[in-house]
Amino acid sequence: MTPVELSRTVLHAVCRAVDEGELAVAVLPERVVVAPPGPGGCGDYATNVALQLARPAGQPAPAVAELLRTRLLRTDGISDVVVTGPGFLNISLDGDADGRLVRDILRAGPRYGHSDTLAGQAVELHAAHDARAVVLMDAVARVLRSQGARPRLTCAGPPEDAWVRIFGVPSDIPSDISAGTGTGTGTDAPLRPVPAPADPTPLGRDAARWALLHPAPHDRPHIGDSQSEQHLAQRETNPLFRVRYAHARTRALLRNAADLGFTPEPGPLAPEGDGPLTSEGDGPLTPEGDGPLTADGDAQGLIQLLADHPRVLAATAAHRAPDRLARHLVAVADALAPLLPSVLPLGDEKPSAAHRARLALAEAAGTVLAGGLSLLGIDAPEHL
């Protein structure tokens, strides 16, 4: 169960309690925020929805929390719910939650995180006649479509031929002089990010789009003179290279595993009888101590990032901020790196269930990276 799914599950419990007369609330919350528990909390996620509902419901927050706790405990995928402090709900997911997440990602493919949240909504996007503004608008439109919206694009002038040919922006964006002046009639303010200080076209499509989209719109892109070289460099200091390299590594691991005769299968990441997986520096994940068969440390951080991907896409669409998605992809790639050396068996070691589970997790991470890059209009090569 992803955080988005858990949020909807809690909101559904609230709605059912209201419908059945257990809670008297005139206005229901539009959404429920779930997050990792804070100090004094426990479980996988926590929410303060009971505190928000207490006053309008005319009940103490602990009573509201206990009411919701009873309902949530009857939900598939939730193993325990504990009320702490003034009324926080601390939710534990069942033991196979990580496996289900990986299965969900592999089932959805690059469309993992897409939703119909904005279905039917027509969104007007306007861009100044500037390379970065048009690329930004194109990326925002891609993410909005992934959430079900129907964006309509206009620009203060027709896109330059080089923008269409090199950046891959649509050639048929209608011209609207009001788009660049802030007097447009659409629902959105014009997109006018800080322009690039130099011509980004020499970078080519992928590097140029990344250089324009990775910084927040109010930040100046690092383009020009020696700064442009970093976007083409195949080294760890280049975040785009790290993201694409991590994706390519996952594809190579799938090919190598096929040669060894095994395929990905979600499950426990540690061999049976071993403890949580940890890593020493940049080394492979290794079992340590005696404990439950869970993914801990680096692997758990990766799993949490993958679970957060739908929320990141929704936030990217809501704030018209592709930089949020770009930074998320970098975080996924960096969290994936420590897992990669432990995916394939070493020496005479035979492929085990743990190897198949790690391969599935790596494939899921690569799937998220490929899907995210696609929404940014950037290629995710299988060989790099």
N, C-alpha and C positions, 0 to 999 in steps of 0.2 A: 504494500500500500504506500503510495507516494504521499508527500505532504499535501499536495493538492487534493488527492482522493480522501485523505484523512480529514482535511478541512471540510470537504463536502459531507463526509460522514457525520461529523459533529454538528454541522448546520442542519442536516436531515434530522438528527436526534432532537435538536431544538424545535424544529418545525413540527415534528410529531408530538412533542410534549405540549406545544401550544394548541395543536388541532384537537388533542384529546383532553384539554382543559386542565392539565397539570401546571401549566404556566400561563399567566395572564399578561401577555405582552402585546401592546398595540402595534409596534413597529419592529419587525424582525431585522437582525443584522444582515447586510448584503453578503458578508463572508465572515468566516472565522479564521483568525490567525493562529497557526500552530508553529511552534519553534522548539529547538532543543531546550530541555529543562534548565532553569537557572539554579543558583545556589539554593540548596534545600529541596530541590526537586528530584525526581527519579523517572525511570522509564526512558522511552525513545523521544517523545514529544510532550509538550505542555501547552495549555491554552488558558487564557483568563476570561473565557466567554461567560462563565458563571458570575464573575464580578461585574461584567458589563450588563448582565440581565437582571441582577439582584434588585436594583432600585426600581426599574420600570415594572418588575414582577411583584414588588412589594414583599419579597422574601429575603432572608439572610443569604448571602452568597454561598456559605457551606451547604445550605439546604438545596439551593439550585444545583450546585455541583453534585451533590449526592443523587439528585433526581436524574441528572444527565449521566452520571456514572452507571446507574442501573441499566439505562438504555444502551449505553456503549458496550457494556460487558456482553450483551447479546449479539454483538456485531461480529461477523466473520472477519478474521485477520487481527482482532484485538484480543490480547491475552490477559491484560490486567489494566485497571484504571484506579489510581490512588488520588485522593483529595489531600492537598497539602496547603499549609499556610492559611490565608484568609479565604481560600476557595479555588485554588488552582487545580485544574484537572491534569494529572500526569498519566500519559497513555503509553502502555507497552504493547508493541506489536508482537505477533506470535513468532516462533523461532524460524519459520521459513519465509519471513518477510523479504529478506535480501534475495532469496532465490526467486520469489515471485516478481520482484522488481526487475531482475535480470531477464526473466521470461517475458515480462511485459515489454521491455525495450526491444528484445530480439523479435518479438511478434510484430511490434509496430514498425520496426525498421527506422529509417531516417525520419519518419513522421512522428516518432515518439515526442510527446510534448505538444503536438498539435491538438487543437480543441475547437469546439463550436461555441466558445464563450461569447464571441462577438458576432455570432451568426446573424445575418440580415442587416447588420449595421453598415451603412454607407459612410465612409470616412473621406473627407476632402483633404488632400495633401498638396501643399503649394511649395515650390522651391524658387529661390532666387536663381538668376542665370549664372550659375557658378558650378564648377566641376564637383566640388565637395558637397554642395547642397543637393545636386541632382543624384549623386551616388548615395547620399544619406537617405533621400526620399525613396529611392529604389529599394534599399535595404529595409526601411521601415515598412514599405508596402508588402514586401515578401513576408515579413513577420506577421503583419496584420492579417494577411491571407491565411497564414497558418493557424490563426485563432478564429477564423470564420468570417472576418470582416470583408467588405468589398471596397477597397480603396480606389479613389479616383485621383489621378495625378495631373497636375498642371504646373507649368514653369513660366517664369517671366519672359522667356524667349525659347525658341526651338533648340533642342540639345545639339551641341556641336557634333560634327561627324566623328571626331576622335573620341568623344565620350561614348558614342554608340559603339564604335568599332573596337575600342580598347577596353573600356570599362564595362561594356555589356548592358548599358542602360537602355530602356525602350526607345525606339526611334520615333514613336508616334505620340509622345507626350504633347498634349495641346498647349499652345502658348496662351498665357493670360498675363498681361502686363501688371495687373493688380497683385499677382502672386508675390512679386518681389518687393512690394511697397507696403505690405501690411494692411491693404484695404480690400483684400479678397473677401468673398462672401461665404467661404467654407467654414466648417466647424473648427479647424485647426489654424493656429497662427502660422505664418510662413516659416519654412525651415531655412534658417540663415546661419549656419555654423560659421565659425572662424575660418576664413578661406585658407587654402594651402598657400604657403609662402613661395612656392615654385611649382612649375608644371609637373604634375604627377604621371603624365602619360609615358615617359621613358621607363617607368617601373614595370609596365605591363599590367594586365588585368588584375591578377590575384594580389600581387604586392601593393599595387596602387590602391585597390579597394581596402585592403587591410590598413594601409597607412592613413587612409582618410576616415575609416570607421572605428579603429581601435581607440583613438583618443576621444574623450567626451566632446560633444559639439562645441562647447565653449573653450576647449583647449586647442592650442595651435599644433597642427600636424608637423611631425619631424620629417620634412621633405626639403631637399635642396642641398647642394654641395655634398659633403661627406655624409650627411645625415641619411641621404637616400640609400647609400650602400648597405646600411644595416637591415633594410627591409628585404634585400636580396641575399644576404649572407646566410649560408647554411651552417649556423652554429647556435649554441644554446642561448646566446644573448638576444637572438631574434625570436620573439614570441610566436610569430606566424610559423617559423620553421619548427618550433617545438610542437605546435599543434598538429601540423601536417606530418611531421616525423612520427609522432605518437600514433596517429591514425595508420600510417603506412606500416609501422611495426605490428599493429594488431592484425593487419591483413597478411603480413609475412608469417606471423605465428599460426594463423589458420592454415596457411599452405603447408607449413612445416609439420603441423600436427596431423594433417591429412596424410602426409608422407609416412608418418609414424603409425598411422592406423587408428587415430582416435579423433573424436569430434567434441565440440563444446556441450556441456550439460550442467545447468545451474545446480548448485548444491553447496555444502560446507567447503570453505576454502582451505581448511587445515586437514591433514591426514587424520583418520580416526585414532583417537587416543592422544592426540597432541593438543596443545593449548592454542591460545589466540595467535594470529600471525602478526609479527612485528618485523622491523627491518633495522639493520645497523648501517647507518650512513646511506650510501647509494646501493648497498648490497641487496640480495634477494630477500624476499619474505621468508621467515623461518618460524617454526613452532617454538614456543617458549613457555615453560612451566606447565602446570596442570590446570586446565580450565575448560570451559565450554567450547564447543566447536563453532566459534564465531569469527568473523573478520574484524580484527581490531586494528588500531593504529592507522597506518597508511591505507590499508584496504577499506576500512570503515569510512575514512574520510572520502575516498573515491565513491563509495556507495552513496554517501549522503549527498555528494555533488550530483551524481546521476539522478537521485530522487528529486533533487531541487530543480532539475532542468525545466520541467513544465512551468514552474513558478517564474523562472528567469525569462522564459519566452513571453509569458503573460505580462511581466513587468516591462520587458523591452517594447512590447506593443503599446502598453498603456502610456509609457513615458516617451515614446518615439526615440528610443536611445539604443541603437545597435551596439554601442560600446559596452553595454551591460552584458550582452551575449558574447562579445569578443573576449572580455575579461573572464567570463565563466568558462569558455573553451580553454583558455590558458590554464585555469585552475584545474580543470579535468585532466588535461595533458600532463601537468606537473604531478598530480596525484596518481596518475596511472604509471608513471615511470618506474617507481620502486617495485611494482607488481610484475613487470614484464620478465625479469630474469628467472622468476620461479614458475613460469607457465609451462615450459616444456621439461620433460624428465632429463636428467643429466647422466651421462655415462651409460652404465648398464641398468639404470633405474627404469622400471616399467611404468607406463602411464597409469595413473590412479584416478579415483573419483575426484580427488582434490585437484589434480592437473586439469581434468575436464571442467571443473567448476571455475578455476582461475582463467581458463581459456574462454569460458562463457562470459565471465566478467570483463575480460579484456575486449572481447568482441562487442559487448554492450557499450563499453566506453568508446570504442572506435566508431560505433554506430551513432552515438551522440555527437561525436566530433564531426563526422561527415554530414550529419543533418544540420548541425549548427553552421558549418562553413557554407553549406548550400544556401541557407537563408541569408547569409551575408554576400552571396553571389560569388563565392570563392570555391575553386576546385579542391577536392580531397583525393589526391593521387594514391593509387595502391602501391606504387613503387616510388621511392624518393632517394 
